[in-house]
Amino acid sequence: MDYLEKVLEKLKEWARKLIEALLGPEPQPEAEPIPIPVNDRR
């Protein structure tokens, strides 16, 4: 039984690592550009 428990534990560990690798950390939302006022009056 110990052997089966060890195998299951390894499978859980591999699955967790695979999910982390595929999904990765949550992507940060792209920062919105700050509008820069332009004096275009001529």
PDB file of N, CA, C and O in Angstrom:
ATOM      1  N   MET A   1       0.823  -1.199   0.000  1.00  0.00           N
ATOM      2  CA  MET A   1       0.000   0.000   0.000  1.00  0.00           C
ATOM      3  C   MET A   1       0.863   1.256   0.000  1.00  0.00           C
ATOM      4  O   MET A   1       0.493   2.263  -0.604  1.00  0.00           O
ATOM      5  N   ASP A   2       1.986   1.205   0.660  1.00  0.00           N
ATOM      6  CA  ASP A   2       2.851   2.379   0.692  1.00  0.00           C
ATOM      7  C   ASP A   2       3.296   2.761  -0.710  1.00  0.00           C
ATOM      8  O   ASP A   2       3.413   3.943  -1.036  1.00  0.00           O
ATOM      9  N   TYR A   3       3.541   1.753  -1.535  1.00  0.00           N
ATOM     10  CA  TYR A   3       3.982   2.017  -2.905  1.00  0.00           C
ATOM     11  C   TYR A   3       2.908   2.789  -3.668  1.00  0.00           C
ATOM     12  O   TYR A   3       3.217   3.759  -4.361  1.00  0.00           O
ATOM     13  N   LEU A   4       1.655   2.368  -3.547  1.00  0.00           N
ATOM     14  CA  LEU A   4       0.563   3.050  -4.239  1.00  0.00           C
ATOM     15  C   LEU A   4       0.397   4.488  -3.751  1.00  0.00           C
ATOM     16  O   LEU A   4       0.151   5.396  -4.545  1.00  0.00           O
ATOM     17  N   GLU A   5       0.532   4.685  -2.457  1.00  0.00           N
ATOM     18  CA  GLU A   5       0.409   6.033  -1.908  1.00  0.00           C
ATOM     19  C   GLU A   5       1.515   6.938  -2.437  1.00  0.00           C
ATOM     20  O   GLU A   5       1.271   8.103  -2.752  1.00  0.00           O
ATOM     21  N   LYS A   6       2.730   6.402  -2.535  1.00  0.00           N
ATOM     22  CA  LYS A   6       3.844   7.184  -3.054  1.00  0.00           C
ATOM     23  C   LYS A   6       3.622   7.546  -4.525  1.00  0.00           C
ATOM     24  O   LYS A   6       3.909   8.664  -4.953  1.00  0.00           O
ATOM     25  N   VAL A   7       3.106   6.579  -5.289  1.00  0.00           N
ATOM     26  CA  VAL A   7       2.836   6.832  -6.707  1.00  0.00           C
ATOM     27  C   VAL A   7       1.760   7.905  -6.852  1.00  0.00           C
ATOM     28  O   VAL A   7       1.891   8.814  -7.672  1.00  0.00           O
ATOM     29  N   LEU A   8       0.706   7.798  -6.063  1.00  0.00           N
ATOM     30  CA  LEU A   8      -0.363   8.799  -6.131  1.00  0.00           C
ATOM     31  C   LEU A   8       0.145  10.182  -5.734  1.00  0.00           C
ATOM     32  O   LEU A   8      -0.233  11.188  -6.334  1.00  0.00           O
ATOM     33  N   GLU A   9       0.996  10.222  -4.731  1.00  0.00           N
ATOM     34  CA  GLU A   9       1.552  11.503  -4.296  1.00  0.00           C
ATOM     35  C   GLU A   9       2.399  12.130  -5.408  1.00  0.00           C
ATOM     36  O   GLU A   9       2.326  13.335  -5.647  1.00  0.00           O
ATOM     37  N   LYS A  10       3.199  11.305  -6.083  1.00  0.00           N
ATOM     38  CA  LYS A  10       4.015  11.802  -7.195  1.00  0.00           C
ATOM     39  C   LYS A  10       3.133  12.305  -8.331  1.00  0.00           C
ATOM     40  O   LYS A  10       3.416  13.344  -8.928  1.00  0.00           O
ATOM     41  N   LEU A  11       2.055  11.564  -8.633  1.00  0.00           N
ATOM     42  CA  LEU A  11       1.142  11.982  -9.695  1.00  0.00           C
ATOM     43  C   LEU A  11       0.488  13.323  -9.358  1.00  0.00           C
ATOM     44  O   LEU A  11       0.351  14.186 -10.225  1.00  0.00           O
ATOM     45  N   LYS A  12       0.091  13.491  -8.111  1.00  0.00           N
ATOM     46  CA  LYS A  12      -0.495  14.770  -7.690  1.00  0.00           C
ATOM     47  C   LYS A  12       0.509  15.899  -7.856  1.00  0.00           C
ATOM     48  O   LYS A  12       0.166  16.986  -8.322  1.00  0.00           O
ATOM     49  N   GLU A  13       1.751  15.635  -7.469  1.00  0.00           N
ATOM     50  CA  GLU A  13       2.797  16.649  -7.568  1.00  0.00           C
ATOM     51  C   GLU A  13       3.039  17.036  -9.031  1.00  0.00           C
ATOM     52  O   GLU A  13       3.148  18.218  -9.355  1.00  0.00           O
ATOM     53  N   TRP A  14       3.122  16.031  -9.910  1.00  0.00           N
ATOM     54  CA  TRP A  14       3.342  16.299 -11.333  1.00  0.00           C
ATOM     55  C   TRP A  14       2.164  17.066 -11.926  1.00  0.00           C
ATOM     56  O   TRP A  14       2.354  17.982 -12.726  1.00  0.00           O
ATOM     57  N   ALA A  15       0.947  16.691 -11.533  1.00  0.00           N
ATOM     58  CA  ALA A  15      -0.234  17.380 -12.053  1.00  0.00           C
ATOM     59  C   ALA A  15      -0.222  18.843 -11.623  1.00  0.00           C
ATOM     60  O   ALA A  15      -0.529  19.734 -12.415  1.00  0.00           O
ATOM     61  N   ARG A  16       0.135  19.081 -10.364  1.00  0.00           N
ATOM     62  CA  ARG A  16       0.179  20.463  -9.867  1.00  0.00           C
ATOM     63  C   ARG A  16       1.220  21.276 -10.632  1.00  0.00           C
ATOM     64  O   ARG A  16       0.966  22.419 -11.011  1.00  0.00           O
ATOM     65  N   LYS A  17       2.403  20.675 -10.858  1.00  0.00           N
ATOM     66  CA  LYS A  17       3.453  21.379 -11.591  1.00  0.00           C
ATOM     67  C   LYS A  17       3.029  21.642 -13.033  1.00  0.00           C
ATOM     68  O   LYS A  17       3.317  22.705 -13.582  1.00  0.00           O
ATOM     69  N   LEU A  18       2.345  20.672 -13.650  1.00  0.00           N
ATOM     70  CA  LEU A  18       1.885  20.838 -15.024  1.00  0.00           C
ATOM     71  C   LEU A  18       0.866  21.965 -15.119  1.00  0.00           C
ATOM     72  O   LEU A  18       0.938  22.791 -16.030  1.00  0.00           O
ATOM     73  N   ILE A  19      -0.069  22.007 -14.200  1.00  0.00           N
ATOM     74  CA  ILE A  19      -1.078  23.072 -14.204  1.00  0.00           C
ATOM     75  C   ILE A  19      -0.415  24.424 -14.004  1.00  0.00           C
ATOM     76  O   ILE A  19      -0.772  25.389 -14.679  1.00  0.00           O
ATOM     77  N   GLU A  20       0.543  24.513 -13.090  1.00  0.00           N
ATOM     78  CA  GLU A  20       1.243  25.773 -12.870  1.00  0.00           C
ATOM     79  C   GLU A  20       2.010  26.196 -14.117  1.00  0.00           C
ATOM     80  O   GLU A  20       2.048  27.380 -14.451  1.00  0.00           O
ATOM     81  N   ALA A  21       2.621  25.232 -14.809  1.00  0.00           N
ATOM     82  CA  ALA A  21       3.387  25.550 -16.006  1.00  0.00           C
ATOM     83  C   ALA A  21       2.476  26.018 -17.134  1.00  0.00           C
ATOM     84  O   ALA A  21       2.817  26.942 -17.872  1.00  0.00           O
ATOM     85  N   LEU A  22       1.311  25.376 -17.266  1.00  0.00           N
ATOM     86  CA  LEU A  22       0.402  25.753 -18.343  1.00  0.00           C
ATOM     87  C   LEU A  22      -0.292  27.082 -18.067  1.00  0.00           C
ATOM     88  O   LEU A  22      -0.365  27.946 -18.942  1.00  0.00           O
ATOM     89  N   LEU A  23      -0.793  27.239 -16.867  1.00  0.00           N
ATOM     90  CA  LEU A  23      -1.541  28.448 -16.555  1.00  0.00           C
ATOM     91  C   LEU A  23      -0.618  29.585 -16.140  1.00  0.00           C
ATOM     92  O   LEU A  23      -0.846  30.745 -16.484  1.00  0.00           O
ATOM     93  N   GLY A  24       0.415  29.241 -15.405  1.00  0.00           N
ATOM     94  CA  GLY A  24       1.353  30.244 -14.948  1.00  0.00           C
ATOM     95  C   GLY A  24       0.686  31.223 -13.996  1.00  0.00           C
ATOM     96  O   GLY A  24      -0.473  31.053 -13.617  1.00  0.00           O
ATOM     97  N   PRO A  25       1.427  32.235 -13.621  1.00  0.00           N
ATOM     98  CA  PRO A  25       0.838  33.250 -12.757  1.00  0.00           C
ATOM     99  C   PRO A  25      -0.202  34.060 -13.533  1.00  0.00           C
ATOM    100  O   PRO A  25      -0.161  34.128 -14.762  1.00  0.00           O
ATOM    101  N   GLU A  26      -1.100  34.650 -12.825  1.00  0.00           N
ATOM    102  CA  GLU A  26      -2.121  35.470 -13.468  1.00  0.00           C
ATOM    103  C   GLU A  26      -1.451  36.612 -14.225  1.00  0.00           C
ATOM    104  O   GLU A  26      -0.657  37.352 -13.644  1.00  0.00           O
ATOM    105  N   PRO A  27      -1.758  36.765 -15.507  1.00  0.00           N
ATOM    106  CA  PRO A  27      -1.143  37.855 -16.260  1.00  0.00           C
ATOM    107  C   PRO A  27      -1.637  39.206 -15.760  1.00  0.00           C
ATOM    108  O   PRO A  27      -2.817  39.377 -15.454  1.00  0.00           O
ATOM    109  N   GLN A  28      -0.737  40.141 -15.684  1.00  0.00           N
ATOM    110  CA  GLN A  28      -1.094  41.483 -15.248  1.00  0.00           C
ATOM    111  C   GLN A  28      -1.833  42.184 -16.383  1.00  0.00           C
ATOM    112  O   GLN A  28      -1.432  42.070 -17.541  1.00  0.00           O
ATOM    113  N   PRO A  29      -2.899  42.902 -16.068  1.00  0.00           N
ATOM    114  CA  PRO A  29      -3.586  43.632 -17.135  1.00  0.00           C
ATOM    115  C   PRO A  29      -2.664  44.702 -17.708  1.00  0.00           C
ATOM    116  O   PRO A  29      -1.875  45.309 -16.984  1.00  0.00           O
ATOM    117  N   GLU A  30      -2.772  44.920 -18.997  1.00  0.00           N
ATOM    118  CA  GLU A  30      -1.906  45.900 -19.644  1.00  0.00           C
ATOM    119  C   GLU A  30      -2.275  47.288 -19.136  1.00  0.00           C
ATOM    120  O   GLU A  30      -3.447  47.663 -19.095  1.00  0.00           O
ATOM    121  N   ALA A  31      -1.253  48.034 -18.754  1.00  0.00           N
ATOM    122  CA  ALA A  31      -1.484  49.377 -18.226  1.00  0.00           C
ATOM    123  C   ALA A  31      -2.007  50.272 -19.340  1.00  0.00           C
ATOM    124  O   ALA A  31      -1.527  50.232 -20.473  1.00  0.00           O
ATOM    125  N   GLU A  32      -3.009  51.087 -18.989  1.00  0.00           N
ATOM    126  CA  GLU A  32      -3.554  52.008 -19.976  1.00  0.00           C
ATOM    127  C   GLU A  32      -2.596  53.179 -20.133  1.00  0.00           C
ATOM    128  O   GLU A  32      -2.061  53.685 -19.146  1.00  0.00           O
ATOM    129  N   PRO A  33      -2.376  53.613 -21.378  1.00  0.00           N
ATOM    130  CA  PRO A  33      -1.470  54.744 -21.577  1.00  0.00           C
ATOM    131  C   PRO A  33      -2.061  56.024 -20.990  1.00  0.00           C
ATOM    132  O   PRO A  33      -3.270  56.252 -21.040  1.00  0.00           O
ATOM    133  N   ILE A  34      -1.196  56.835 -20.444  1.00  0.00           N
ATOM    134  CA  ILE A  34      -1.623  58.097 -19.856  1.00  0.00           C
ATOM    135  C   ILE A  34      -1.678  59.135 -20.969  1.00  0.00           C
ATOM    136  O   ILE A  34      -0.686  59.342 -21.668  1.00  0.00           O
ATOM    137  N   PRO A  35      -2.834  59.797 -21.146  1.00  0.00           N
ATOM    138  CA  PRO A  35      -2.910  60.808 -22.201  1.00  0.00           C
ATOM    139  C   PRO A  35      -2.021  62.006 -21.863  1.00  0.00           C
ATOM    140  O   PRO A  35      -2.026  62.515 -20.743  1.00  0.00           O
ATOM    141  N   ILE A  36      -1.270  62.429 -22.853  1.00  0.00           N
ATOM    142  CA  ILE A  36      -0.374  63.574 -22.667  1.00  0.00           C
ATOM    143  C   ILE A  36      -0.987  64.767 -23.410  1.00  0.00           C
ATOM    144  O   ILE A  36      -1.216  64.705 -24.618  1.00  0.00           O
ATOM    145  N   PRO A  37      -1.246  65.848 -22.677  1.00  0.00           N
ATOM    146  CA  PRO A  37      -1.839  67.017 -23.334  1.00  0.00           C
ATOM    147  C   PRO A  37      -0.838  67.620 -24.324  1.00  0.00           C
ATOM    148  O   PRO A  37       0.353  67.751 -24.041  1.00  0.00           O
ATOM    149  N   VAL A  38      -1.369  67.981 -25.489  1.00  0.00           N
ATOM    150  CA  VAL A  38      -0.506  68.571 -26.526  1.00  0.00           C
ATOM    151  C   VAL A  38      -1.077  69.916 -26.888  1.00  0.00           C
ATOM    152  O   VAL A  38      -2.269  70.042 -27.171  1.00  0.00           O
ATOM    153  N   ASN A  39      -0.229  70.921 -26.879  1.00  0.00           N
ATOM    154  CA  ASN A  39      -0.629  72.256 -27.305  1.00  0.00           C
ATOM    155  C   ASN A  39      -0.509  72.320 -28.814  1.00  0.00           C
ATOM    156  O   ASN A  39       0.582  72.529 -29.346  1.00  0.00           O
ATOM    157  N   ASP A  40      -1.614  72.144 -29.501  1.00  0.00           N
ATOM    158  CA  ASP A  40      -1.578  72.102 -30.956  1.00  0.00           C
ATOM    159  C   ASP A  40      -2.206  73.361 -31.570  1.00  0.00           C
ATOM    160  O   ASP A  40      -2.501  73.382 -32.765  1.00  0.00           O
ATOM    161  N   ARG A  41      -2.407  74.384 -30.780  1.00  0.00           N
ATOM    162  CA  ARG A  41      -2.989  75.628 -31.308  1.00  0.00           C
ATOM    163  C   ARG A  41      -1.906  76.447 -31.966  1.00  0.00           C
ATOM    164  O   ARG A  41      -0.876  76.751 -31.364  1.00  0.00           O
ATOM    165  N   ARG A  42      -2.156  76.796 -33.209  1.00  0.00           N
ATOM    166  CA  ARG A  42      -1.152  77.610 -33.909  1.00  0.00           C
ATOM    167  C   ARG A  42      -1.736  78.937 -34.334  1.00  0.00           C
ATOM    168  O   ARG A  42      -1.039  79.753 -34.937  1.00  0.00           O
TER     169      ARG A  42
END
